[in-house]
């Protein structure tokens, strides 16, 4: 999930000569706004296409995008409010984690039912187009956020970039299912693609749920670092 804790460490000397910390923070916020806007667009189009075609994978992918939008909004909320925002992290992480786990349960049940009933989704070229765009757009955002996070010394922004990478993986999984159904008539590919998404979504949800224990992302390295600082 999106990590919601920016490190207070100073920018390495070489980086400060090229760009100030304030500029890097502004760049980080700008990247989060871009990610947020894209996820809202992606979620709306994917759910619409999924409902029209009866695609469980597309609907799940769209809902996942909206949940990630929620995480991005919380990150921006915290960036603006400083320490006050940090106090909101435990509740925010648990709520987002719970949403992911509910989503995974819904996808597993719906996809499993579709397989048992042999329900074939209609071909969705809108879904194919949306997921294809995601495969090309999201890696650029992920790399930009990762680079900015490294310059800031922010594990939160770096981990957020990995969350964006996960969105790319989900796009590829859903796109594969849509193409197999469209070109080869493999009706079951959509449901299998949806089921393939569930372990990834469960992992995201569980990590977010665990992250509340130390007020940071569930990354062990991040938590250990914070504990060592207190020591």
N, C-alpha and C positions, 0 to 999 in steps of 0.2 A: 504494500500500500504506500500512499504518499507519506513521506516522513515529514514531521512537522517541527523539527528542531534545528535551527541554524547555529552552527558553532560560533563561539565568540573569539576563536583564534584569529590572529591577524593574517593578512594576505602575505605570502612569501615576498621577499624583497624584490625579485625581478618582476613580479606581477604588479606591484604597487607603482613601479616606474611607468608602466604602460597604461594602467587604468586604476582608478581609485576604488576603495571598497564600496563606497556609496554607489558608484557606477555599476559595480558588479551586482550589488543587491537589487538595483533597478533593473538590470538585465535579467536577473533571476525572476523577479516579479513579472516582467514582460513575457518571459518564456512560460510562466505558469498561466498567465492570461491567455496566451495562444493555445496552450494545451487544453485549458478549460473550454475555450470557444470551440476547438475542434471536437472535443469529446461530446459536447452538447449537440453539435451538428451530426456527428457520427451516430450518437445514440438515437436521435430523432429519426434519421433516415433508416437506420438498421431495424428499429422496432416497427416502423411503418411497412418496410419491405417484408419483414418477417411475418407480420399479421396478414398482409395481402397474400403471401405465398404459403402460409402455414408452416414456416420454418422455425423450429425450436432453436436451432443454432443461432440464427440471426436475431431472434428476440432476446436470447440470453446475452449475445454479444452487445446488443444495444443497451440492455439494462446494466451490464458491466460498465459500459462507457459512462452512464449517468452516475453510477456509484463512484467511479474514478473522478468525475466532475465534482462530486461532493467532497472528496478528499482534497482535490486541488483548491476548492473554495475555502476549506478549513485552513490549509497551508497559508493562503493569502491573508486570511483573517488573522492568523497568528503573526505573520510578518508585520502587519500593520500595528498590532497591539503590544508587541514586545513581550515583557514578562507576564503581563495580564493574559495574553493569548496563550502562553505556555501552560498556564494553569488549566486551560480548557482541554488540553491534549488527551488526558486519560479517558474522559467521557467520549470525546470525538472518535478516538481510535476504537473504542469498544463498540460504539454504534455502527461505525463503518464496517468493522469486522463482522458484526452480527448480520449486517445487510448482505455481505458477501456469502456468508454461510447459508442464509435463507435462499439466496439466489442459486447456490450450488444444489441445494436440496430440490428446488423447483425444477431446475434443468434436468437433474438426474431422473426425477419422477416423470416429467413430461416426455423426455426423450425415450425412457424405458417403455412408457405406455405406447408411444408411437411405433416403436419397434414391434411390440407384441401385437398391436392392431394392424401393423403393416400399412400405416398411413404415409402416403407419398406426398411431400410438399411440391407445390408448383415451382416452375423455374423462375428465379428472381434475378433478372439482369441488373436491377437497381441494387440489389444486395451484392452482386458480383462487382459492380462498379465501385460501391462504397468501400468494401473490404480491400479492393485493389489499391484504391487511393490511400487507405490507412497503411498498407504495407510500404508505400513509398514515402508518405509524409512523416509518420511517427519516428522512424530512425533518425531523421534530421533533428527533431525536437529532443530526442533522447541524448544524442551526442552533444548538442548545445548545452543542455542542462548538466550533463556530466562534466563538461569542461568548466562551466561556470562554478559548479560545486567544488571542483578541485582547486580552482583559484581562490575561492572563498575559504577553503578548508572546511567546507560544510558537508558532513556525512549525510545530512538530511536531503540536500539537493541531489547528491550523487545517488542515493538510494531511490529518490523519486525518479531519476532517469532510468533506473532498472525497472521501475514500475511501468514506465512508458515502453520499455523493451518488451515487457510481458504483453502489452497491448498488441505489439507487432506479432508475437507468437499466436495470440488468439485470432488475429486477422487472417493469418496463414491457414490455421486450422479450419476456420469457417469457410474461407475462400475455397479450400480444397474440397470440402463437402458440397458446396454449391456447384462447382465445376463438374464434379463427378456425377451429380444428379442431372445437370443440364446436358452434358455431352454423352454420357453413357447410360443414363436412365437408372443409376444406382440409387433408388429411392431411400435406401437405408443409410446412405452416406451422410445425410444431414443429421440424423439422430446420433450416429457414431461420432460425428464431429462435435456435436453438443456434449456428448458424454466425455469426449477427450478433453473438453474445456474444464470439466468439473474439478479434477485434481488441482489444476492451476488456481482456480478460484477459491477452493478450500484452503490452499496454502496461503493465499493472500489474506483471507479472512482470519485464519488462525494466527498468522503473524501480527496482524493488526490487533487482535484481541489480546495477545500476549504483550504487545508493546506498551500497554497501559501500566504494566508493573514497574517500569523504570522511567516512565514519562518520555520515552523515545520510541523509535521504530524498533521492531522486534529483532533487528540485526544484533547478533551477539556481540560483534566487535564494537558497535556503537554503545551498547549498554555497558560493556566491560570498561570502555574508555571513560564513561561517565563515572562509574564506580571508582576507578583508579584515581580520577580527579579528586573525588571526595576524600579518598584515603590520604 
